[in-house]
Amino acid sequence: MSFSDRAVVVTGATGNLGRTVVRMFLEAGAHVAMPVRDLDRAGELRASLGDRVGSSDAPHLIADTADPADAAAMTAFVDGVLRAWGRVDALANLAGGYAAGSALDLEGIERLWAANVRTAVTATAACVRPMRARGYGRIVTVGALAGLQGRRSGAGYAMAKGALIRWTESLAAELKGEGITANVVLPSTIDHPVNRANMPKADPAAWVTPAELGALIRFLCSAEASGVTGAAIPVTART
C-alpha cells in the first residue's frame, strides 16, 4: 500500500496510539496533518520522526492548533491543509477518552460523549467537504469493544463508543456511491504505558498493540480498502 502524495488528517495524533499511527502513515509515504490542542507535544512528536517529516519547503507533516470538537477550528484547519497540499484523502479519528462512572452521572456521560462522539463528527464534517469535491475519501474512527456491551461503571464510555458504531453505519450509507468509505475499529485494551500503569495486575500480553491497530487503520485508509464501508471491526488480541 502506497500513500505517496496522499494527505491524511489524524486527530489525537499526540496520544499513545496516535504517535504510532502518524509514524506508520509517514513510512508509507503519506502527508500527515495533525490538529492538536498542544503544539509542544506536537513538536516532541515531530522531533522523534526524523527526516520523515520532510523539509520546510516540502513538508510531509504539518501541525496546527485546532480542537477536533470545534467546528470552526476544524474547518480552518482543513482549509490550511488544502492550501498546503490541495487535498484531503483520509481521516483517522483517534481523539477520544475514557473514564469510569455511574449510569446516573449525566455530567460524566456528557463529557465522554463530547470527547468521543463530538470530536469524530466534527472532524469528519470538516474533512468530508473536500473529499466530496474530489469524489474520494477514507474515514476511519477508533471505537472500542466496550461499545458492544455496557458494564458496571462504564455506561458513559459504552454509550459513546456504541454511538460511534451506529453513526459510522449511517455515515457510510449517506456517502454510498460518492467514493468515500467510513469504518470503525473496535479494539479491546490497547497496550500502552497509561493502561499498564492503570492496570498493573493485568497481563498486557493479551492486549492489542498500537502497531496492530495502526496497521488496520492504515489499510482501511488505503485505496485497496474500497470494498469495505460501514463495518465495525473488532480487534481483540495480539497474535
PyRosetta script that sets phi, psi and omega in degrees:
from pyrosetta import init, pose_from_sequence

init()
pose = pose_from_sequence("MSFSDRAVVVTGATGNLGRTVVRMFLEAGAHVAMPVRDLDRAGELRASLGDRVGSSDAPHLIADTADPADAAAMTAFVDGVLRAWGRVDALANLAGGYAAGSALDLEGIERLWAANVRTAVTATAACVRPMRARGYGRIVTVGALAGLQGRRSGAGYAMAKGALIRWTESLAAELKGEGITANVVLPSTIDHPVNRANMPKADPAAWVTPAELGALIRFLCSAEASGVTGAAIPVTART")
pose.set_psi(1, 120.1)
pose.set_omega(1, 176.8)
pose.set_phi(2, -106.6)
pose.set_psi(2, 135.3)
pose.set_omega(2, 175.4)
pose.set_phi(3, -111.8)
pose.set_psi(3, 22.8)
pose.set_omega(3, -179.6)
pose.set_phi(4, -55.7)
pose.set_psi(4, 126.0)
pose.set_omega(4, 180.0)
pose.set_phi(5, 70.3)
pose.set_psi(5, 4.1)
pose.set_omega(5, 174.7)
pose.set_phi(6, -83.6)
pose.set_psi(6, 143.9)
pose.set_omega(6, 178.1)
pose.set_phi(7, -111.1)
pose.set_psi(7, 123.8)
pose.set_omega(7, -176.1)
pose.set_phi(8, -120.7)
pose.set_psi(8, 126.9)
pose.set_omega(8, 173.3)
pose.set_phi(9, -93.5)
pose.set_psi(9, 129.8)
pose.set_omega(9, 179.8)
pose.set_phi(10, -124.2)
pose.set_psi(10, 112.6)
pose.set_omega(10, 172.5)
pose.set_phi(11, -86.3)
pose.set_psi(11, 157.5)
pose.set_omega(11, -177.0)
pose.set_phi(12, 64.4)
pose.set_psi(12, 27.7)
pose.set_omega(12, -171.5)
pose.set_phi(13, -66.9)
pose.set_psi(13, -27.4)
pose.set_omega(13, -177.0)
pose.set_phi(14, -91.2)
pose.set_psi(14, 3.5)
pose.set_omega(14, 177.7)
pose.set_phi(15, -79.5)
pose.set_psi(15, -178.8)
pose.set_omega(15, -176.1)
pose.set_phi(16, -63.1)
pose.set_psi(16, -41.1)
pose.set_omega(16, 175.7)
pose.set_phi(17, -77.9)
pose.set_psi(17, -41.1)
pose.set_omega(17, -175.0)
pose.set_phi(18, -58.0)
pose.set_psi(18, -39.8)
pose.set_omega(18, -178.9)
pose.set_phi(19, -60.6)
pose.set_psi(19, -40.3)
pose.set_omega(19, 178.6)
pose.set_phi(20, -68.6)
pose.set_psi(20, -43.6)
pose.set_omega(20, -177.6)
pose.set_phi(21, -64.6)
pose.set_psi(21, -43.1)
pose.set_omega(21, 178.2)
pose.set_phi(22, -58.9)
pose.set_psi(22, -46.6)
pose.set_omega(22, 179.3)
pose.set_phi(23, -60.2)
pose.set_psi(23, -43.0)
pose.set_omega(23, -178.0)
pose.set_phi(24, -64.9)
pose.set_psi(24, -39.1)
pose.set_omega(24, 177.1)
pose.set_phi(25, -66.2)
pose.set_psi(25, -43.8)
pose.set_omega(25, 179.5)
pose.set_phi(26, -62.5)
pose.set_psi(26, -39.9)
pose.set_omega(26, 179.5)
pose.set_phi(27, -64.5)
pose.set_psi(27, -26.3)
pose.set_omega(27, 178.4)
pose.set_phi(28, -87.3)
pose.set_psi(28, 2.3)
pose.set_omega(28, 176.2)
pose.set_phi(29, 97.4)
pose.set_psi(29, 5.9)
pose.set_omega(29, -176.9)
pose.set_phi(30, -76.8)
pose.set_psi(30, 157.1)
pose.set_omega(30, 164.0)
pose.set_phi(31, -94.4)
pose.set_psi(31, 129.5)
pose.set_omega(31, -173.4)
pose.set_phi(32, -119.0)
pose.set_psi(32, 131.3)
pose.set_omega(32, 177.8)
pose.set_phi(33, -116.0)
pose.set_psi(33, 129.9)
pose.set_omega(33, -174.9)
pose.set_phi(34, -119.0)
pose.set_psi(34, 110.2)
pose.set_omega(34, 168.5)
pose.set_phi(35, -80.6)
pose.set_psi(35, 121.5)
pose.set_omega(35, -172.5)
pose.set_phi(36, -130.6)
pose.set_psi(36, 156.0)
pose.set_omega(36, 174.2)
pose.set_phi(37, -90.7)
pose.set_psi(37, -22.4)
pose.set_omega(37, -174.3)
pose.set_phi(38, -129.2)
pose.set_psi(38, 105.2)
pose.set_omega(38, -178.8)
pose.set_phi(39, -69.1)
pose.set_psi(39, -25.5)
pose.set_omega(39, 177.4)
pose.set_phi(40, -64.7)
pose.set_psi(40, -43.2)
pose.set_omega(40, 177.3)
pose.set_phi(41, -65.7)
pose.set_psi(41, -37.1)
pose.set_omega(41, 176.2)
pose.set_phi(42, -63.4)
pose.set_psi(42, -38.1)
pose.set_omega(42, 178.0)
pose.set_phi(43, -64.8)
pose.set_psi(43, -38.5)
pose.set_omega(43, 177.1)
pose.set_phi(44, -64.1)
pose.set_psi(44, -41.0)
pose.set_omega(44, 178.0)
pose.set_phi(45, -64.8)
pose.set_psi(45, -45.1)
pose.set_omega(45, 179.2)
pose.set_phi(46, -57.1)
pose.set_psi(46, -44.1)
pose.set_omega(46, -177.9)
pose.set_phi(47, -63.5)
pose.set_psi(47, -28.9)
pose.set_omega(47, -178.1)
pose.set_phi(48, -79.4)
pose.set_psi(48, -10.5)
pose.set_omega(48, -172.5)
pose.set_phi(49, -98.0)
pose.set_psi(49, -4.8)
pose.set_omega(49, 175.2)
pose.set_phi(50, 60.9)
pose.set_psi(50, -141.7)
pose.set_omega(50, -174.8)
pose.set_phi(51, -76.7)
pose.set_psi(51, -0.1)
pose.set_omega(51, 176.8)
pose.set_phi(52, -64.6)
pose.set_psi(52, -21.7)
pose.set_omega(52, -175.5)
pose.set_phi(53, -79.2)
pose.set_psi(53, -4.8)
pose.set_omega(53, -179.4)
pose.set_phi(54, 80.8)
pose.set_psi(54, -159.8)
pose.set_omega(54, -177.9)
pose.set_phi(55, -118.7)
pose.set_psi(55, 174.0)
pose.set_omega(55, 178.7)
pose.set_phi(56, -65.9)
pose.set_psi(56, -29.9)
pose.set_omega(56, 178.3)
pose.set_phi(57, -81.2)
pose.set_psi(57, -29.2)
pose.set_omega(57, -178.7)
pose.set_phi(58, -137.6)
pose.set_psi(58, 72.5)
pose.set_omega(58, -176.2)
pose.set_phi(59, -71.9)
pose.set_psi(59, 139.3)
pose.set_omega(59, 171.4)
pose.set_phi(60, -102.5)
pose.set_psi(60, -8.9)
pose.set_omega(60, 179.7)
pose.set_phi(61, -137.6)
pose.set_psi(61, 126.2)
pose.set_omega(61, 173.5)
pose.set_phi(62, -128.8)
pose.set_psi(62, 147.5)
pose.set_omega(62, 178.4)
pose.set_phi(63, -138.6)
pose.set_psi(63, 142.8)
pose.set_omega(63, 176.1)
pose.set_phi(64, -150.2)
pose.set_psi(64, 158.1)
pose.set_omega(64, -179.1)
pose.set_phi(65, -71.9)
pose.set_psi(65, 120.5)
pose.set_omega(65, 176.3)
pose.set_phi(66, -164.7)
pose.set_psi(66, 126.4)
pose.set_omega(66, 176.0)
pose.set_phi(67, -81.8)
pose.set_psi(67, 121.1)
pose.set_omega(67, -179.9)
pose.set_phi(68, -58.7)
pose.set_psi(68, -17.9)
pose.set_omega(68, 178.8)
pose.set_phi(69, -88.7)
pose.set_psi(69, -3.8)
pose.set_omega(69, -176.3)
pose.set_phi(70, -103.4)
pose.set_psi(70, 111.3)
pose.set_omega(70, -174.0)
pose.set_phi(71, -61.4)
pose.set_psi(71, -45.4)
pose.set_omega(71, -178.6)
pose.set_phi(72, -64.2)
pose.set_psi(72, -41.8)
pose.set_omega(72, -179.8)
pose.set_phi(73, -64.9)
pose.set_psi(73, -40.3)
pose.set_omega(73, -179.6)
pose.set_phi(74, -70.5)
pose.set_psi(74, -37.1)
pose.set_omega(74, 176.5)
pose.set_phi(75, -61.9)
pose.set_psi(75, -44.1)
pose.set_omega(75, 178.6)
pose.set_phi(76, -64.7)
pose.set_psi(76, -38.4)
pose.set_omega(76, 179.6)
pose.set_phi(77, -64.1)
pose.set_psi(77, -47.1)
pose.set_omega(77, -179.9)
pose.set_phi(78, -63.6)
pose.set_psi(78, -37.7)
pose.set_omega(78, 175.7)
pose.set_phi(79, -59.7)
pose.set_psi(79, -37.7)
pose.set_omega(79, 177.0)
pose.set_phi(80, -65.7)
pose.set_psi(80, -38.6)
pose.set_omega(80, 176.6)
pose.set_phi(81, -63.2)
pose.set_psi(81, -41.4)
pose.set_omega(81, 179.7)
pose.set_phi(82, -65.4)
pose.set_psi(82, -36.9)
pose.set_omega(82, 176.7)
pose.set_phi(83, -66.4)
pose.set_psi(83, -36.8)
pose.set_omega(83, -177.4)
pose.set_phi(84, -76.1)
pose.set_psi(84, -44.6)
pose.set_omega(84, -170.1)
pose.set_phi(85, -125.2)
pose.set_psi(85, -10.8)
pose.set_omega(85, 175.7)
pose.set_phi(86, 77.2)
pose.set_psi(86, 8.8)
pose.set_omega(86, -175.5)
pose.set_phi(87, -164.3)
pose.set_psi(87, 156.0)
pose.set_omega(87, 166.6)
pose.set_phi(88, -132.1)
pose.set_psi(88, 112.7)
pose.set_omega(88, -176.4)
pose.set_phi(89, -96.3)
pose.set_psi(89, -31.2)
pose.set_omega(89, -175.2)
pose.set_phi(90, -149.8)
pose.set_psi(90, 153.0)
pose.set_omega(90, 175.4)
pose.set_phi(91, -130.7)
pose.set_psi(91, 125.7)
pose.set_omega(91, 172.8)
pose.set_phi(92, -108.4)
pose.set_psi(92, 108.4)
pose.set_omega(92, 179.7)
pose.set_phi(93, -85.2)
pose.set_psi(93, 93.3)
pose.set_omega(93, -179.9)
pose.set_phi(94, -104.3)
pose.set_psi(94, -15.2)
pose.set_omega(94, -177.8)
pose.set_phi(95, -62.6)
pose.set_psi(95, 139.2)
pose.set_omega(95, -180.0)
pose.set_phi(96, 176.5)
pose.set_psi(96, -169.5)
pose.set_omega(96, -179.9)
pose.set_phi(97, -170.6)
pose.set_psi(97, 160.4)
pose.set_omega(97, 179.5)
pose.set_phi(98, -129.2)
pose.set_psi(98, 143.7)
pose.set_omega(98, 169.9)
pose.set_phi(99, -158.6)
pose.set_psi(99, 140.7)
pose.set_omega(99, 174.1)
pose.set_phi(100, -79.3)
pose.set_psi(100, 154.8)
pose.set_omega(100, 179.5)
pose.set_phi(101, 178.2)
pose.set_psi(101, 162.4)
pose.set_omega(101, -179.1)
pose.set_phi(102, -70.9)
pose.set_psi(102, 151.3)
pose.set_omega(102, 174.3)
pose.set_phi(103, -68.0)
pose.set_psi(103, -9.7)
pose.set_omega(103, 179.5)
pose.set_phi(104, -103.4)
pose.set_psi(104, 2.3)
pose.set_omega(104, -178.0)
pose.set_phi(105, -91.0)
pose.set_psi(105, 87.3)
pose.set_omega(105, -175.2)
pose.set_phi(106, -62.6)
pose.set_psi(106, -42.0)
pose.set_omega(106, -178.7)
pose.set_phi(107, -63.5)
pose.set_psi(107, -40.9)
pose.set_omega(107, 177.9)
pose.set_phi(108, -65.2)
pose.set_psi(108, -40.5)
pose.set_omega(108, 178.0)
pose.set_phi(109, -63.1)
pose.set_psi(109, -42.5)
pose.set_omega(109, 179.9)
pose.set_phi(110, -64.9)
pose.set_psi(110, -36.5)
pose.set_omega(110, 177.8)
pose.set_phi(111, -64.3)
pose.set_psi(111, -42.8)
pose.set_omega(111, 179.0)
pose.set_phi(112, -68.5)
pose.set_psi(112, -35.7)
pose.set_omega(112, 176.4)
pose.set_phi(113, -62.5)
pose.set_psi(113, -45.1)
pose.set_omega(113, -179.8)
pose.set_phi(114, -63.5)
pose.set_psi(114, -41.1)
pose.set_omega(114, -177.0)
pose.set_phi(115, -70.7)
pose.set_psi(115, -33.8)
pose.set_omega(115, -172.7)
pose.set_phi(116, -104.4)
pose.set_psi(116, -40.8)
pose.set_omega(116, -174.7)
pose.set_phi(117, -93.7)
pose.set_psi(117, -50.1)
pose.set_omega(117, -178.4)
pose.set_phi(118, -59.3)
pose.set_psi(118, -41.8)
pose.set_omega(118, -179.8)
pose.set_phi(119, -60.3)
pose.set_psi(119, -43.2)
pose.set_omega(119, -177.8)
pose.set_phi(120, -67.4)
pose.set_psi(120, -46.7)
pose.set_omega(120, -177.2)
pose.set_phi(121, -65.8)
pose.set_psi(121, -43.3)
pose.set_omega(121, -177.0)
pose.set_phi(122, -67.3)
pose.set_psi(122, -46.6)
pose.set_omega(122, 179.0)
pose.set_phi(123, -63.2)
pose.set_psi(123, -39.5)
pose.set_omega(123, -179.5)
pose.set_phi(124, -66.2)
pose.set_psi(124, -42.7)
pose.set_omega(124, 179.3)
pose.set_phi(125, -58.1)
pose.set_psi(125, -38.6)
pose.set_omega(125, 179.7)
pose.set_phi(126, -69.4)
pose.set_psi(126, -37.5)
pose.set_omega(126, -175.4)
pose.set_phi(127, -83.4)
pose.set_psi(127, -26.8)
pose.set_omega(127, -177.8)
pose.set_phi(128, -65.8)
pose.set_psi(128, -31.1)
pose.set_omega(128, -178.3)
pose.set_phi(129, -56.3)
pose.set_psi(129, -55.5)
pose.set_omega(129, 177.9)
pose.set_phi(130, -70.1)
pose.set_psi(130, -27.4)
pose.set_omega(130, 176.1)
pose.set_phi(131, -63.6)
pose.set_psi(131, -45.3)
pose.set_omega(131, 179.8)
pose.set_phi(132, -63.9)
pose.set_psi(132, -35.9)
pose.set_omega(132, -178.5)
pose.set_phi(133, -64.4)
pose.set_psi(133, -30.9)
pose.set_omega(133, -178.9)
pose.set_phi(134, -100.2)
pose.set_psi(134, -9.6)
pose.set_omega(134, 179.9)
pose.set_phi(135, 71.9)
pose.set_psi(135, 30.3)
pose.set_omega(135, 179.6)
pose.set_phi(136, -155.1)
pose.set_psi(136, 139.3)
pose.set_omega(136, 174.6)
pose.set_phi(137, -178.9)
pose.set_psi(137, 155.9)
pose.set_omega(137, 176.4)
pose.set_phi(138, -133.2)
pose.set_psi(138, 128.6)
pose.set_omega(138, 178.3)
pose.set_phi(139, -124.6)
pose.set_psi(139, 121.8)
pose.set_omega(139, 178.4)
pose.set_phi(140, -127.1)
pose.set_psi(140, 128.1)
pose.set_omega(140, -177.6)
pose.set_phi(141, -118.2)
pose.set_psi(141, 139.1)
pose.set_omega(141, 176.9)
pose.set_phi(142, -91.0)
pose.set_psi(142, 110.2)
pose.set_omega(142, 172.7)
pose.set_phi(143, -95.8)
pose.set_psi(143, -137.6)
pose.set_omega(143, 177.4)
pose.set_phi(144, -164.6)
pose.set_psi(144, 150.1)
pose.set_omega(144, 176.5)
pose.set_phi(145, -59.0)
pose.set_psi(145, -27.6)
pose.set_omega(145, 178.8)
pose.set_phi(146, -62.0)
pose.set_psi(146, -18.6)
pose.set_omega(146, 178.7)
pose.set_phi(147, -70.2)
pose.set_psi(147, -10.3)
pose.set_omega(147, -179.9)
pose.set_phi(148, -90.0)
pose.set_psi(148, -18.0)
pose.set_omega(148, -178.1)
pose.set_phi(149, -158.3)
pose.set_psi(149, 126.9)
pose.set_omega(149, 177.9)
pose.set_phi(150, -75.6)
pose.set_psi(150, 151.2)
pose.set_omega(150, 178.7)
pose.set_phi(151, -136.9)
pose.set_psi(151, 165.6)
pose.set_omega(151, 177.6)
pose.set_phi(152, -55.1)
pose.set_psi(152, 133.5)
pose.set_omega(152, 179.0)
pose.set_phi(153, 66.6)
pose.set_psi(153, 13.6)
pose.set_omega(153, -178.7)
pose.set_phi(154, -126.8)
pose.set_psi(154, 21.7)
pose.set_omega(154, -173.3)
pose.set_phi(155, -62.2)
pose.set_psi(155, -49.4)
pose.set_omega(155, -176.1)
pose.set_phi(156, -61.8)
pose.set_psi(156, -42.1)
pose.set_omega(156, 179.8)
pose.set_phi(157, -67.7)
pose.set_psi(157, -45.3)
pose.set_omega(157, 179.2)
pose.set_phi(158, -63.2)
pose.set_psi(158, -39.9)
pose.set_omega(158, 178.3)
pose.set_phi(159, -61.4)
pose.set_psi(159, -47.1)
pose.set_omega(159, -176.8)
pose.set_phi(160, -66.1)
pose.set_psi(160, -46.8)
pose.set_omega(160, -178.0)
pose.set_phi(161, -71.4)
pose.set_psi(161, -33.1)
pose.set_omega(161, 174.6)
pose.set_phi(162, -65.5)
pose.set_psi(162, -38.6)
pose.set_omega(162, 178.7)
pose.set_phi(163, -63.1)
pose.set_psi(163, -34.3)
pose.set_omega(163, 179.4)
pose.set_phi(164, -64.1)
pose.set_psi(164, -30.9)
pose.set_omega(164, 177.6)
pose.set_phi(165, -66.7)
pose.set_psi(165, -52.2)
pose.set_omega(165, -179.7)
pose.set_phi(166, -64.2)
pose.set_psi(166, -38.1)
pose.set_omega(166, 178.0)
pose.set_phi(167, -62.9)
pose.set_psi(167, -44.0)
pose.set_omega(167, 180.0)
pose.set_phi(168, -62.6)
pose.set_psi(168, -42.5)
pose.set_omega(168, 177.4)
pose.set_phi(169, -59.8)
pose.set_psi(169, -44.1)
pose.set_omega(169, -179.5)
pose.set_phi(170, -67.6)
pose.set_psi(170, -41.8)
pose.set_omega(170, 178.8)
pose.set_phi(171, -62.1)
pose.set_psi(171, -44.3)
pose.set_omega(171, 179.2)
pose.set_phi(172, -60.0)
pose.set_psi(172, -41.5)
pose.set_omega(172, 178.8)
pose.set_phi(173, -66.3)
pose.set_psi(173, -37.4)
pose.set_omega(173, -179.6)
pose.set_phi(174, -67.4)
pose.set_psi(174, -33.0)
pose.set_omega(174, -176.4)
pose.set_phi(175, -95.6)
pose.set_psi(175, 1.0)
pose.set_omega(175, -177.3)
pose.set_phi(176, -55.5)
pose.set_psi(176, 133.1)
pose.set_omega(176, 178.3)
pose.set_phi(177, 85.8)
pose.set_psi(177, -0.2)
pose.set_omega(177, -179.5)
pose.set_phi(178, -104.9)
pose.set_psi(178, 6.3)
pose.set_omega(178, -179.9)
pose.set_phi(179, 80.1)
pose.set_psi(179, 12.9)
pose.set_omega(179, -176.8)
pose.set_phi(180, -120.1)
pose.set_psi(180, 128.1)
pose.set_omega(180, 177.5)
pose.set_phi(181, -106.4)
pose.set_psi(181, 156.5)
pose.set_omega(181, 177.3)
pose.set_phi(182, -141.0)
pose.set_psi(182, 125.9)
pose.set_omega(182, -179.4)
pose.set_phi(183, -140.8)
pose.set_psi(183, 159.5)
pose.set_omega(183, 177.7)
pose.set_phi(184, -130.2)
pose.set_psi(184, 137.0)
pose.set_omega(184, 177.6)
pose.set_phi(185, -105.2)
pose.set_psi(185, 143.8)
pose.set_omega(185, -172.9)
pose.set_phi(186, -122.0)
pose.set_psi(186, 81.4)
pose.set_omega(186, 178.6)
pose.set_phi(187, -74.9)
pose.set_psi(187, 151.5)
pose.set_omega(187, 165.5)
pose.set_phi(188, -79.8)
pose.set_psi(188, -141.1)
pose.set_omega(188, -179.8)
pose.set_phi(189, -71.5)
pose.set_psi(189, 131.9)
pose.set_omega(189, 177.9)
pose.set_phi(190, -93.4)
pose.set_psi(190, 136.2)
pose.set_omega(190, -177.9)
pose.set_phi(191, -82.0)
pose.set_psi(191, 100.9)
pose.set_omega(191, 173.3)
pose.set_phi(192, -148.0)
pose.set_psi(192, 167.4)
pose.set_omega(192, -172.0)
pose.set_phi(193, -56.3)
pose.set_psi(193, -36.8)
pose.set_omega(193, -178.3)
pose.set_phi(194, -65.4)
pose.set_psi(194, -45.9)
pose.set_omega(194, 179.7)
pose.set_phi(195, -66.1)
pose.set_psi(195, -36.7)
pose.set_omega(195, 177.3)
pose.set_phi(196, -63.8)
pose.set_psi(196, -39.6)
pose.set_omega(196, 179.5)
pose.set_phi(197, -69.6)
pose.set_psi(197, -36.9)
pose.set_omega(197, -177.8)
pose.set_phi(198, -78.7)
pose.set_psi(198, -21.7)
pose.set_omega(198, -178.7)
pose.set_phi(199, -130.3)
pose.set_psi(199, 66.8)
pose.set_omega(199, -173.2)
pose.set_phi(200, -65.6)
pose.set_psi(200, -20.9)
pose.set_omega(200, -178.7)
pose.set_phi(201, -91.5)
pose.set_psi(201, -8.3)
pose.set_omega(201, -179.2)
pose.set_phi(202, -79.1)
pose.set_psi(202, 161.1)
pose.set_omega(202, 179.0)
pose.set_phi(203, -101.5)
pose.set_psi(203, 103.2)
pose.set_omega(203, -177.5)
pose.set_phi(204, -69.4)
pose.set_psi(204, -8.1)
pose.set_omega(204, 178.4)
pose.set_phi(205, -62.7)
pose.set_psi(205, -22.1)
pose.set_omega(205, -179.8)
pose.set_phi(206, -96.1)
pose.set_psi(206, -0.4)
pose.set_omega(206, -176.9)
pose.set_phi(207, -84.4)
pose.set_psi(207, 166.3)
pose.set_omega(207, 177.5)
pose.set_phi(208, -85.1)
pose.set_psi(208, 131.5)
pose.set_omega(208, 177.2)
pose.set_phi(209, -81.6)
pose.set_psi(209, 151.6)
pose.set_omega(209, 174.8)
pose.set_phi(210, -56.3)
pose.set_psi(210, -35.2)
pose.set_omega(210, -180.0)
pose.set_phi(211, -66.6)
pose.set_psi(211, -38.9)
pose.set_omega(211, 178.0)
pose.set_phi(212, -64.1)
pose.set_psi(212, -46.2)
pose.set_omega(212, 180.0)
pose.set_phi(213, -68.7)
pose.set_psi(213, -39.5)
pose.set_omega(213, 179.3)
pose.set_phi(214, -62.0)
pose.set_psi(214, -36.9)
pose.set_omega(214, 179.5)
pose.set_phi(215, -63.1)
pose.set_psi(215, -38.9)
pose.set_omega(215, 178.3)
pose.set_phi(216, -69.5)
pose.set_psi(216, -42.7)
pose.set_omega(216, 178.7)
pose.set_phi(217, -60.3)
pose.set_psi(217, -45.1)
pose.set_omega(217, -179.5)
pose.set_phi(218, -63.2)
pose.set_psi(218, -41.0)
pose.set_omega(218, 177.8)
pose.set_phi(219, -61.9)
pose.set_psi(219, -46.1)
pose.set_omega(219, -178.2)
pose.set_phi(220, -65.5)
pose.set_psi(220, -20.1)
pose.set_omega(220, 176.4)
pose.set_phi(221, -89.3)
pose.set_psi(221, 0.5)
pose.set_omega(221, -175.5)
pose.set_phi(222, -91.1)
pose.set_psi(222, 164.2)
pose.set_omega(222, 174.7)
pose.set_phi(223, -64.1)
pose.set_psi(223, -31.2)
pose.set_omega(223, -177.4)
pose.set_phi(224, -67.0)
pose.set_psi(224, -17.4)
pose.set_omega(224, -178.2)
pose.set_phi(225, -92.4)
pose.set_psi(225, 24.0)
pose.set_omega(225, -174.9)
pose.set_phi(226, -61.2)
pose.set_psi(226, -24.9)
pose.set_omega(226, -177.1)
pose.set_phi(227, -88.2)
pose.set_psi(227, 2.4)
pose.set_omega(227, -176.9)
pose.set_phi(228, -113.4)
pose.set_psi(228, 114.9)
pose.set_omega(228, 175.9)
pose.set_phi(229, -153.4)
pose.set_psi(229, 147.3)
pose.set_omega(229, -177.9)
pose.set_phi(230, 74.9)
pose.set_psi(230, 14.9)
pose.set_omega(230, -175.6)
pose.set_phi(231, -93.6)
pose.set_psi(231, 145.0)
pose.set_omega(231, 171.5)
pose.set_phi(232, -115.2)
pose.set_psi(232, 107.9)
pose.set_omega(232, -167.7)
pose.set_phi(233, -108.1)
pose.set_psi(233, 113.4)
pose.set_omega(233, 176.8)
pose.set_phi(234, -68.9)
pose.set_psi(234, 140.4)
pose.set_omega(234, 174.1)
pose.set_phi(235, -129.7)
pose.set_psi(235, 98.8)
pose.set_omega(235, -161.9)
pose.set_phi(236, -110.6)
pose.set_psi(236, -18.2)
pose.set_omega(236, -177.6)
pose.set_phi(237, -166.4)
pose.set_psi(237, 147.7)
pose.set_omega(237, 176.5)
pose.set_phi(238, -77.5)
pose.set_psi(238, 152.1)
pose.set_omega(238, 178.3)
pose.set_phi(239, -105.7)
pose.dump_pdb("model.pdb")
